[in-house]
Amino acid sequence: MDDPTLSNQRNQSVPSTPSLNVPTTMSDSSFHLENLPYRTMHINRMINSSYNRSPSRTIYSDRFIPSRSGSNFALFDISNSPTSTEGKEDGSGTYNSLLRAALLGPDTPDKKDSLDAPACRNIFRYKTETKRSLHSLSPFGLDDSVPGISHSPIKAPRKVPRSPYKVLDAPALQDDFYLNLVDWSSNNVLAVGLGNCVYLWNACSSKVTKLCDLGIDDSVCSVSWAQRGTHLAVGTSDGEVEIWDASRCQRVRTMEGHRLRVGALAWSSSLLSSGSRDKSILQRDIRAPDDFASKLSGHKSEVCGLKWSYDNRELASGGNDNKLFVWNQHSTQPVLKYCEHNAAVKAIAWSPHLHGLLASGGGTADRCIRFWNTTTSTHLSCMDTGSQVCNLVWSKNVNELVSTHGYSQNQIIVWRYPTMSKLATLTGHTYRVLYLAISPDGQTIVTGAGDETLRFWNVFPSPKSQNTDSEIGASSFGRTTIR
């Protein structure tokens, strides 16, 4: 049985059916439109939007009608008609405030605040942009003043001071690429070879002590601290290696074996390796009575770089023959030979972070820092620095390294590995920066040059804090002399 209300609406909404203009071969009755009141009602329902609208169903159309209730009229200083807030939950107001602050900024007024403002139809009126934090991780650029919303700022890049915090005058510091005249001990004492003397500078007290004087006919060519204790090895121009006890300022022994000057030294526990201009490397056990235990041959020119790996299993040597060799503990011939450099290889450094990662730098004709994997015997990468590479040292706190340079820029560069992006370029030396050592805490480096100065730089962070000053006296400014 039909609803009488529905029948009335049907009679009002359905007009009389007109005759159709159809071909003579077809009759009007074939369409049966006049006989299908249900289809006619469905068509009129689509045309007449006011027909029996169901509250539970949404009628979608092909037009976009903006929702005024969701518009932010306050942003353009336009008043909006008030809307009823009755029936809303108490928490919706807080949610709307937070959402409005996140999307439109904390300074955007609420709807109810905009009702009191006079109407204005100048939509494109200039409005100052809301200030937001540049370091916000939120896609909305949240500011710290947004209530109830927390965010973590992006970590700012670490800043490396561009000036040395301390400068020491070092008279008679030689301008010789093949020598190694500066080293920093685990006890925070700096050893420097000046002419025919060795001086010690205590980084904690700034006290200077003269350790030894080789005499007028000899000169210091290299210094190297033992990994533990207070023993210092001194290589001389006469081809000798002297062992000194710095705590007592007393020479322990003198070892011979080289015919020419000893420009490179490296410790591995109680084993001391010495490289000479006579092209050889001698392995010395300071506990044994013999001057040396074995002789390593392979270089065709002066040995100017020596470094033991952190596990004391591999020794890297660089020479003026442009070769980089790797030796094991028992070999007398190199187990690895790298010949890619085009100049003398003095700068050598083992990574403390990755086993078997070795960095080396070439001289004036090469200018490159190369990285090697000694475990797989592969060449990893190469970086052209643009100037002579004199020294390399890795940070033990972060995966970074420092290189010092000579001709033509005399700069110091802090690199991030493995991207080899420059964190800082430090200048100040007027001669090539031939000497480099790192403090025992891994934060400070000291550089020496032919301009007869030693400069101290804070370049690496501490392992606990990015901003903690080194304990060697970073607040001590000024220029003093080491002797």
C-alpha positions as CSV (number, residue, x, y, z in Angstrom):
1,M,0.0,0.0,0.0
2,D,1.4,3.3,-1.1
3,D,2.1,6.1,1.4
4,P,-0.5,8.9,0.7
5,T,2.2,11.5,1.4
6,L,4.5,9.9,-1.2
7,S,1.6,9.7,-3.6
8,N,0.9,13.4,-3.3
9,Q,4.5,14.3,-3.8
10,R,4.6,12.0,-6.8
11,N,1.6,13.7,-8.3
12,Q,3.0,17.1,-7.7
13,S,6.5,16.4,-9.0
14,V,5.6,14.3,-12.1
15,P,4.2,16.4,-15.0
16,S,2.1,15.1,-17.8
17,T,4.1,12.9,-20.1
18,P,4.5,14.6,-23.5
19,S,4.4,12.7,-26.7
20,L,7.7,11.6,-28.1
21,N,8.9,12.3,-31.6
22,V,9.9,8.8,-32.8
23,P,10.2,7.1,-36.1
24,T,7.1,5.7,-37.6
25,T,8.4,2.2,-37.2
26,M,8.5,2.6,-33.5
27,S,5.6,3.2,-31.2
28,D,5.5,5.3,-28.1
29,S,4.6,2.3,-26.1
30,S,7.9,0.7,-26.8
31,F,9.6,3.1,-24.3
32,H,7.1,2.4,-21.5
33,L,8.0,5.7,-19.9
34,E,4.4,6.5,-19.0
35,N,4.1,3.1,-17.5
36,L,7.2,3.3,-15.2
37,P,6.3,5.6,-12.4
38,Y,9.1,4.3,-10.2
39,R,11.8,5.3,-12.7
40,T,10.2,8.6,-13.2
41,M,10.3,9.2,-9.5
42,H,14.0,8.2,-9.3
43,I,14.9,10.7,-12.1
44,N,13.0,13.5,-10.4
45,R,14.7,12.6,-7.1
46,M,18.1,13.2,-8.8
47,I,16.8,16.5,-10.3
48,N,15.0,17.8,-7.3
49,S,17.6,18.0,-4.5
50,S,14.9,18.9,-2.0
51,Y,13.0,15.7,-2.4
52,N,12.9,13.6,0.7
53,R,16.5,14.2,1.7
54,S,17.8,11.5,4.0
55,P,19.7,12.7,7.0
56,S,21.9,9.6,7.0
57,R,23.1,9.8,3.4
58,T,25.3,12.4,1.8
59,I,24.4,13.6,-1.6
60,Y,27.6,14.2,-3.7
61,S,27.6,16.5,-6.6
62,D,30.0,17.6,-9.3
63,R,30.7,21.0,-7.8
64,F,33.1,21.9,-5.0
65,I,31.4,24.0,-2.4
66,P,33.9,25.4,0.2
67,S,33.1,24.9,3.8
68,R,33.0,28.3,5.5
69,S,33.2,26.6,8.9
70,G,36.6,25.3,8.0
71,S,37.9,28.6,6.6
72,N,40.3,30.8,8.5
73,F,38.8,34.2,8.0
74,A,40.9,35.8,10.7
75,L,44.0,35.3,8.5
76,F,42.5,37.8,6.1
77,D,40.8,40.0,8.6
78,I,37.3,38.9,7.4
79,S,34.5,38.4,9.9
80,N,32.7,35.1,9.7
81,S,29.1,34.4,10.8
82,P,28.9,33.0,14.3
83,T,28.4,29.3,14.6
84,S,26.8,27.4,17.3
85,T,29.1,25.6,19.7
86,E,26.3,23.9,21.6
87,G,26.6,20.2,21.9
88,K,30.4,20.1,21.4
89,E,32.6,18.3,23.8
90,D,34.7,20.4,26.2
91,G,38.0,19.0,24.7
92,S,37.2,20.1,21.1
93,G,38.1,23.7,21.9
94,T,41.6,22.7,23.1
95,Y,42.1,20.5,20.1
96,N,41.0,23.2,17.7
97,S,43.4,25.7,19.4
98,L,46.3,23.3,19.0
99,L,45.4,22.4,15.4
100,R,45.0,26.1,14.5
101,A,48.4,26.9,16.1
102,A,50.1,24.1,14.3
103,L,48.7,24.9,10.8
104,L,48.4,28.7,10.9
105,G,50.9,29.7,13.6
106,P,50.5,30.5,17.3
107,D,49.6,34.2,16.6
108,T,46.5,33.4,14.6
109,P,43.3,34.6,16.4
110,D,40.5,32.3,17.3
111,K,37.2,32.5,15.4
112,K,35.4,34.0,18.4
113,D,38.1,36.7,18.5
114,S,37.5,37.6,14.9
115,L,33.8,38.2,15.5
116,D,34.6,41.3,17.4
117,A,36.8,42.7,14.6
118,P,35.1,45.0,12.0
119,A,34.3,43.5,8.7
120,C,36.8,44.0,6.0
121,R,36.6,42.7,2.4
122,N,40.2,43.5,1.4
123,I,41.2,39.9,1.1
124,F,44.7,40.4,-0.2
125,R,45.6,42.8,2.6
126,Y,49.3,42.5,3.6
127,K,49.9,40.4,6.8
128,T,53.2,39.9,8.5
129,E,54.4,36.3,8.2
130,T,54.4,34.3,11.4
131,K,57.9,33.7,12.7
132,R,58.7,30.0,13.1
133,S,61.7,28.1,14.2
134,L,64.3,27.3,11.4
135,H,65.3,24.1,13.2
136,S,61.9,22.5,13.7
137,L,61.4,18.9,12.6
138,S,57.6,19.4,12.3
139,P,56.2,19.7,8.8
140,F,54.2,22.7,10.1
141,G,57.3,24.5,11.4
142,L,56.2,24.6,15.0
143,D,57.5,27.3,17.2
144,D,58.5,26.8,20.8
145,S,55.6,28.9,21.9
146,V,53.0,26.4,20.7
147,P,51.3,25.0,23.8
148,G,51.1,21.3,24.3
149,I,53.4,20.4,21.4
150,S,57.0,19.4,21.8
151,H,59.6,18.9,19.1
152,S,63.3,18.3,18.8
153,P,65.4,20.9,17.0
154,I,67.8,19.9,14.2
155,K,71.3,19.5,15.5
156,A,73.4,22.5,14.4
157,P,76.6,21.7,12.6
158,R,79.6,21.5,14.9
159,K,81.7,24.7,14.8
160,V,85.5,24.4,14.7
161,P,87.3,27.5,16.1
162,R,89.2,29.1,13.2
163,S,92.0,30.5,15.4
164,P,94.5,28.7,17.6
165,Y,94.0,29.1,21.3
166,K,97.7,29.1,22.1
167,V,100.9,29.8,20.2
168,L,104.4,28.7,21.3
169,D,107.5,30.1,19.8
170,A,109.8,27.3,18.7
171,P,113.2,28.7,17.6
172,A,115.2,26.5,15.3
173,L,112.3,24.3,14.4
174,Q,113.5,22.9,11.0
175,D,111.7,23.3,7.8
176,D,112.4,19.8,6.5
177,F,109.6,17.7,5.0
178,Y,111.3,14.4,5.8
179,L,111.6,14.9,9.6
180,N,109.2,14.2,12.5
181,L,110.0,16.6,15.3
182,V,106.8,16.8,17.4
183,D,104.9,14.2,19.4
184,W,102.4,14.2,22.3
185,S,102.5,11.6,25.0
186,S,99.7,9.7,26.8
187,N,100.8,11.7,29.9
188,N,100.0,15.0,28.2
189,V,103.6,16.0,27.6
190,L,104.7,17.5,24.3
191,A,108.1,16.7,23.0
192,V,109.7,19.0,20.4
193,G,113.1,18.7,18.6
194,L,114.7,22.1,18.2
195,G,118.1,22.0,16.5
196,N,120.3,19.6,18.6
197,C,118.0,19.7,21.7
198,V,114.7,18.1,22.8
199,Y,112.3,20.1,24.9
200,L,109.3,18.9,26.9
201,W,106.2,21.1,27.4
202,N,103.8,19.9,30.0
203,A,100.3,20.7,28.7
204,C,98.8,20.7,32.2
205,S,101.3,23.1,33.9
206,S,102.8,24.8,30.8
207,K,106.2,24.0,32.3
208,V,109.1,23.7,29.8
209,T,112.0,21.2,30.4
210,K,115.1,20.7,28.4
211,L,115.5,16.9,28.0
212,C,118.7,16.5,26.1
213,D,121.4,18.2,24.1
214,L,123.0,16.1,21.3
215,G,126.0,18.4,20.8
216,I,127.1,20.8,18.1
217,D,127.9,18.0,15.6
218,D,124.5,16.3,15.8
219,S,120.8,17.2,15.5
220,V,117.4,15.8,16.3
221,C,115.6,14.3,13.3
222,S,112.6,12.6,15.0
223,V,110.9,12.1,18.3
224,S,108.4,9.5,19.4
225,W,106.8,8.6,22.7
226,A,106.2,5.1,23.8
227,Q,102.5,4.2,24.0
228,R,102.7,3.8,27.7
229,G,105.0,5.3,30.3
230,T,107.6,8.1,30.0
231,H,110.1,6.7,27.5
232,L,110.9,8.9,24.5
233,A,112.8,7.7,21.4
234,V,115.0,10.3,19.7
235,G,116.4,9.8,16.2
236,T,119.6,11.6,15.3
237,S,121.3,12.8,12.2
238,D,124.2,10.4,13.0
239,G,121.9,7.4,12.4
240,E,121.5,6.6,16.1
241,V,118.3,6.1,18.2
242,E,118.4,7.2,21.8
243,I,115.9,6.1,24.5
244,W,115.3,8.7,27.2
245,D,113.3,8.4,30.5
246,A,111.5,11.7,30.6
247,S,110.5,11.4,34.2
248,R,114.1,11.4,35.3
249,C,115.6,13.3,32.2
250,Q,118.0,10.5,31.8
251,R,119.1,8.5,28.8
252,V,118.4,4.8,29.1
253,R,120.3,3.5,26.1
254,T,121.7,4.3,22.6
255,M,121.1,2.0,19.6
256,E,122.9,2.0,16.3
257,G,122.3,0.2,13.0
258,H,121.5,3.0,10.5
259,R,124.2,4.6,8.4
260,L,122.3,7.9,7.8
261,R,119.8,10.1,9.7
262,V,116.7,8.5,11.3
263,G,113.7,10.6,10.3
264,A,110.8,8.3,11.3
265,L,110.0,6.3,14.5
266,A,107.0,4.2,15.6
267,W,106.3,2.2,18.7
268,S,104.5,-1.1,19.1
269,S,104.5,-1.9,22.8
270,S,108.2,-2.6,23.6
271,L,109.0,-2.9,19.9
272,L,110.5,0.3,18.2
273,S,110.7,0.7,14.5
274,S,113.1,3.2,12.9
275,G,113.2,4.5,9.3
276,S,116.3,6.1,7.8
277,R,117.6,7.8,4.8
278,D,119.6,4.6,4.2
279,K,116.3,3.2,2.9
280,S,115.9,0.6,5.6
281,I,113.6,0.0,8.5
282,L,115.0,-1.6,11.7
283,Q,112.9,-3.4,14.3
284,R,114.2,-3.0,17.8
285,D,113.2,-4.6,21.0
286,I,114.3,-2.3,23.8
287,R,114.3,-5.2,26.2
288,A,116.9,-7.1,24.3
289,P,120.6,-6.3,24.4
290,D,120.9,-6.3,20.6
291,D,120.6,-3.0,18.7
292,F,117.9,-4.4,16.4
293,A,116.1,-7.7,15.9
294,S,115.4,-7.5,12.1
295,K,115.8,-5.3,9.1
296,L,113.1,-4.5,6.6
297,S,114.1,-3.8,3.0
298,G,112.0,-2.6,0.2
299,H,112.1,1.1,-0.2
300,K,114.3,2.6,-2.8
301,S,114.7,6.0,-1.1
302,E,114.5,7.6,2.3
303,V,111.9,6.3,4.7
304,C,109.9,9.3,6.0
305,G,106.7,7.9,7.4
306,L,106.1,5.0,9.9
307,K,102.9,4.0,11.7
308,W,101.8,0.9,13.5
309,S,98.1,-0.1,13.4
310,Y,96.1,0.1,16.6
311,D,96.1,-3.6,17.1
312,N,100.0,-3.6,16.6
313,R,99.7,-6.2,13.8
314,E,100.6,-4.1,10.8
315,L,103.3,-1.5,10.1
316,A,102.8,1.0,7.3
317,S,105.8,2.8,5.8
318,G,106.1,5.6,3.3
319,G,109.1,6.7,1.4
320,N,110.6,9.3,-0.9
321,D,110.2,6.6,-3.6
322,N,106.5,7.4,-3.7
323,K,105.7,4.0,-2.3
324,L,103.4,2.9,0.6
325,F,104.2,-0.5,2.1
326,V,102.5,-2.6,4.7
327,W,104.4,-5.1,6.8
328,N,103.2,-7.6,9.4
329,Q,104.9,-8.4,12.7
330,H,107.3,-11.1,11.3
331,S,107.8,-10.2,7.6
332,T,111.1,-8.8,6.3
333,Q,109.5,-8.0,2.9
334,P,106.3,-5.9,2.5
335,V,103.1,-7.9,2.3
336,L,101.3,-5.1,0.5
337,K,102.7,-2.5,-1.9
338,Y,100.8,0.5,-3.0
339,C,102.3,2.6,-5.8
340,E,99.5,5.0,-6.7
341,H,101.1,8.1,-5.2
342,N,103.2,10.4,-7.4
343,A,105.3,12.0,-4.6
344,A,106.9,11.2,-1.3
345,V,104.6,9.5,1.2
346,K,105.2,11.0,4.7
347,A,101.6,11.3,5.9
348,I,100.3,8.0,7.2
349,A,97.4,7.3,9.6
350,W,95.5,4.2,10.7
351,S,91.8,4.6,11.5
352,P,90.9,3.8,15.1
353,H,87.3,3.1,14.0
354,L,87.6,0.6,11.3
355,H,90.1,-2.3,11.2
356,G,92.4,-2.2,8.3
357,L,91.5,1.3,7.1
358,L,94.7,3.2,6.2
359,A,95.0,6.8,5.0
360,S,98.1,8.2,3.2
361,G,99.0,11.5,1.7
362,G,101.4,12.5,-1.1
363,G,103.8,15.4,-1.5
364,T,103.9,18.4,-3.8
365,A,103.5,16.5,-7.1
366,D,100.7,14.3,-5.7
367,R,98.6,16.4,-3.3
368,C,96.2,13.5,-2.7
369,I,94.8,11.7,0.3
370,R,94.2,8.0,-0.5
371,F,92.3,5.4,1.6
372,W,93.1,1.7,1.6
373,N,91.6,-1.4,3.0
374,T,94.6,-3.5,4.0
375,T,92.3,-6.5,4.8
376,T,91.2,-6.8,1.2
377,S,94.2,-5.0,-0.3
378,T,92.0,-2.6,-2.1
379,H,92.2,1.1,-2.9
380,L,89.0,2.7,-1.6
381,S,89.1,6.4,-2.6
382,C,91.2,9.4,-3.4
383,M,90.8,13.1,-2.6
384,D,92.9,15.8,-4.3
385,T,93.6,18.4,-1.7
386,G,95.3,20.9,-4.0
387,S,98.5,21.2,-2.0
388,Q,101.3,19.1,-0.5
389,V,100.0,16.7,2.2
390,C,102.4,16.7,5.2
391,N,100.6,14.9,8.0
392,L,97.4,13.0,8.7
393,V,95.8,12.1,12.0
394,W,92.4,10.5,12.9
395,S,90.1,11.6,15.7
396,K,89.5,8.8,18.2
397,N,86.2,10.4,19.3
398,V,84.5,10.9,15.9
399,N,85.0,9.5,12.4
400,E,87.0,12.5,11.2
401,L,90.6,13.3,10.4
402,V,92.9,16.2,10.0
403,S,95.5,16.9,7.3
404,T,98.2,19.5,7.3
405,H,99.6,21.0,4.1
406,G,102.5,22.7,2.6
407,Y,102.8,24.3,-0.8
408,S,101.0,26.3,-1.7
409,Q,98.4,27.1,0.9
410,N,100.0,26.0,4.3
411,Q,96.5,25.1,5.6
412,I,95.0,22.6,8.1
413,I,91.8,20.8,7.0
414,V,89.3,18.9,9.2
415,W,87.6,16.2,7.1
416,R,84.5,14.1,7.8
417,Y,84.9,10.5,6.7
418,P,83.8,8.8,4.4
419,T,82.1,11.8,2.6
420,M,85.4,13.8,2.8
421,S,83.4,16.9,3.3
422,K,85.4,19.8,4.8
423,L,84.4,20.8,8.3
424,A,87.0,23.5,8.6
425,T,90.0,25.0,7.0
426,L,92.4,26.6,9.4
427,T,95.1,29.0,8.4
428,G,97.8,31.0,10.3
429,H,101.1,29.3,9.6
430,T,103.2,31.2,7.1
431,Y,105.3,28.2,6.2
432,R,104.3,24.6,5.3
433,V,102.8,22.8,8.2
434,L,105.2,19.9,8.5
435,Y,104.5,18.7,12.1
436,L,101.3,17.4,13.7
437,A,100.4,15.7,16.9
438,I,97.1,15.0,18.8
439,S,96.4,15.3,22.5
440,P,95.7,12.2,24.6
441,D,92.1,13.2,25.1
442,G,91.7,13.4,21.3
443,Q,90.3,17.0,21.2
444,T,93.3,19.1,20.5
445,I,96.0,19.1,17.8
446,V,99.3,20.9,17.7
447,T,100.9,22.0,14.5
448,G,104.4,23.1,13.8
449,A,105.9,24.8,10.8
450,G,109.1,26.4,9.5
451,D,107.8,29.7,10.7
452,E,109.1,28.5,14.1
453,T,105.8,28.4,15.8
454,L,103.7,25.7,17.5
455,R,99.9,26.3,17.3
456,F,97.2,24.6,19.4
457,W,93.8,24.1,17.9
458,N,90.6,22.7,19.4
459,V,89.2,20.7,16.4
460,F,87.6,17.5,17.7
461,P,84.8,17.0,20.2
462,S,85.1,15.1,23.4
463,P,83.6,11.6,23.5
464,K,81.0,12.7,26.1
465,S,80.2,16.3,25.0
466,Q,80.4,18.3,21.8
467,N,81.3,21.4,23.6
468,T,83.6,20.4,26.5
469,D,86.9,22.2,26.4
470,S,90.1,20.2,26.5
471,E,91.8,19.9,29.8
472,I,95.1,21.1,28.5
473,G,94.2,24.7,29.2
474,A,92.0,26.0,26.4
475,S,91.3,29.2,28.3
476,S,95.0,30.1,28.3
477,F,95.5,32.6,25.5
478,G,98.6,34.3,24.4
479,R,102.0,33.6,22.9
480,T,104.9,32.1,24.8
481,T,108.2,30.4,24.0
482,I,109.0,26.8,24.4
483,R,112.6,27.5,25.4
